[in-house]
Each structure stands twice: as C-alpha cells, then as structure tokens.
Amino acid sequence: MTDLTQLGVKAIRDGVAGGDFTAREVAESFNAAVAGASALNAFIVATPDHALSAADAVDARRAKGEDLGKMGGVPIGMKDLFCTDGVQTTAASHILEGFVPRYESTVSRKLWEAGAGMLGKLNLDQFAMGSSNETSYFGNVSSPWRKEGANAAMSPGGSSGGSSAAVAARIAPAATGTDTGGSIRQPAAFTGIAGIKPTYGRCSRWGVVAFASSLDQAGPMARSVEDCAIMLEAMAGFDPKDATSLERDVPAWEAGLDANLKGKRIGIPREYRMEGTDQAILDSWEQGKAWLRDAGAEIVDVSLPHTKYALPAYYIIAPAEASSNLARYDGVRYGLRDLPDGSGLQDMYAATREEGFGDEVKRRILIGTYVLSAGFYDAYYTQAQKIRALVARDFEEAFASCDAILAPTTPTASFPLGENSDDPLAMYLNDVFAVPASLAGLPAMSVPAMLNPDGLPLGLQIVGKPFDEQGVLNAGLAIQQRAGFDAAPEKWW
Ligand code: GLN
C-alpha cells in the first residue's frame, strides 16, 4: 500500500471518498509520523485521539452513504494560536500555559465540520511575534530542510513555523497558519510549501489569540495550490462574532482553479528590487515572470512608491495593537499567576507578566506602549497610520494597470537557527516583501519555486486585488505547474 503520509489534502479526501483507504488508516499513519518526529519540535501537544475520532466519524458517514465534507478524512495540524475546546491553547507562551479553552475558534470549528481531524497543536513564535520560530516558550522548531552538505538546524520561518515544518516534513498534509505581517507566506517560502493569506476579513478572528487585530488573518498552509484552495474554502466565511468579518459568500475556489492566464496582466513592482536581496531570489523572480508569460499573462511594470516605509510602519502599528491586546494577560483571567508572598494586585500583575512573557513579546509591548503614549502618539502612531493609507493607495493605483502582482516572498532563503536572533532589525527585514500586502489587507500567497544553490527552497509571492483569492490561486497554480517543485527534505529526524 502507498505511504499515506505522502498524500496531500485532495488525494486524501478523494481517496477516502472513493474507498481506496479509510480515514482511520490515514489518521493512524499521520499520528505515527507525528510521534516519530519529535526532533522537529513542530507540535506543542499531539492530539492523536482527536484525529482518530474525527476519522471514525467520517468512515461512519461513508458507510451510510452521507456527504463527507470538503475536508472529509483529512487530519491537519492546528497552529496553537487557535482556541480549541478542551485542548490547551498557549500561543507558545508561558503566560497561557495550562489554559484550556471551553470554546472552539470559528476557523477550527469550520474545519472540523468539514470533516477534518486534529493531529495536534503546532508550535509557533510566541504570540505569533517572530520570523524564525525562536521565540516560543516551548523551544525552537527545526526546519526539516538543511543546507546541502551541512548539519546546522535551519529556521522553518515564523511565526507559523510549526505549521510549515510539519507540512514540509510530511507529518501533516496541511496546517492552519495566521499571517499578521507575513507569518503564512514567509514560513511557506522557507520550507517549500504553499500558503495563502486571504483578504482581511475572509476568515473569522473569533477564538484566535489576538496579536494585531487590524492585520491578523488566518489561512491554510499545504503542499499544493489545490490543497490551499480546498482548505481555505472550509475556513472562510462570514461570522457575526467577528466585527471585521466580511459579509460575503465564500466562492468555489477549488472549482474555479484555472491556470490559463490569457488576458491577465501581472505587475512587477520596481521598488521590490531591494539591496541585500539574494541573487538566487532575483533569479527566481525572473523565472517566475517567464512562467507567468508562458501561462498567457502579460508582464507589466508597476510602481509601489511607499514600499520602503511599509516595514517601519508595520513595526509601529503591530506592536501598538499588541500592547493593547496583551493587556488582558494579567494573572487574573488566564493561565499563569505569580502572586509573591504578601504582595498586592499590582505586584501580581508585574510578577505574572515578567515571568509569563518572553523577551520579544516584552519588546513589542514596550514599543507599542511607547508609540501610543501621549507625547509620541502623533510622531509615531499617527504617522504610521498615514503611511498605511499610502501603502494601500499604492496597490489600488497599481491594480488599475494589472490584475495581480508577482514578487519574491522573502529577501533570503532560510537561515540557521541562532543566526539572526541577537539582531531584531535583521529579523524584521525578513518580512519586507510580505508586510505591504498585510497593511493593505490584500490576499497574498507564496508558492514554491525552486531550490537555491544551497539546496534550500525559495518561494514566489502573488498579491491580488481585494477579494480576488481566485486570481491569486490561479496565478499560483500557473507557477506550480511550471515549477514542478517536488523536492522533499531528506529525513534526518
Ligand atoms: N514576523 C512578523 C512579526 O514578527 C510577522 C508575524 C506574523 O505575521 N504573525 O511581527
């Protein structure tokens, strides 16, 4: 029998529906793969029983001839930022250790209703703050990839690094991610998988631990564009419990997939040719243009003049929102409480937060409260909001002359764990190409393009018009078909 862990979402769903194998067999195979991959540290907790009982429910429905759902029989990894009923949810922090929600996030609930099961809760950068998966309280995640001929542990990207590592290592066919400023796209690019951040508001934020609420969006991470389309359909949809949820129907993205780009114009933003970008990344960008041209698209030059201000603006807005969102972790309501002997309420707040938050989270809270403080609000926060509006307007103007934008996902390939961890600014630069689409709330995807000369994956990014996930997925499919990326990391774990 074929090794079921080599299959993706569509192959599993269709195989279960067609009776080639049972959902239980699939769940058992992946549960075993998860148990055998602890060296990656991709999961904070494994939930094999959840995967098995979801699988049994799907097998029982099949026996009765009932519909199995969009994700019927597919076990997935759940980023530990999504609240899961009865299963510890930590956001990879100490302050939430032991927090067991009594409710289910809307996105995870929709996935279970669509027939998916949960293999476990995936590791991430603490509170989704980071680009390398080195800020988790539960330890670094290792990428399954290594540089050719080297042994150093590499970063799987962040913050959805447990998700990217698990999917790339074939211990989960797909995983949820969240993207505030690149956290789906950058880890996908680092590990040779696909991931899409939909238009802001497509996926409900209800029950997702908040980082920067005006930017946070959930999305799927999987090995193919088709798998992302299927899973996004299951995740998206209006939710009255999220005030910023889009009141729009979920399009049939899977059925709408079409790699013929005849009549489409793809914009190449000239400001993305930045100093410090690897030659291999620039080469992959050229290759991407050729692939899209081959698919029938016309390649046009576009300008996004405020690009260079996007990253600094993001690192004001995101921490500002984070400092407010994280005020709720005070030792009273969730997880950790540190109440030193004879101390009062203020002491408890201080001791709990001192002990419960990691360094990067504290850095964000400090930056955030600073830029929101009375004396500096106008100098930083208001300016950053103005830049955000200009960045969004840049895209609007560019989309007058093109249907989607092609750019690199990241300025470099993955780096060894530890390489950037002492230099927050170098780390923040990882998201220089990802953050503009986040500020503008646009759908954006990373698809694997090729391996660099070190044998590490590189991704290409497609940014679309608001609500045009279909256009993004279709351009992604055109690249996927031409790139023929089927490299897998060699198993060392
Ligand atoms: N790496 C970025 C940050 O640290 C983006 C994180 C994210 O998208 N969650 O803020």
Residues whose N, C-alpha, C, O or C-beta is under 5 A from the ligand:
A	BS01	LIG	A128 M129 G130 S131 G158 S159 T178 D179 T180 G181 G182 S183 D431
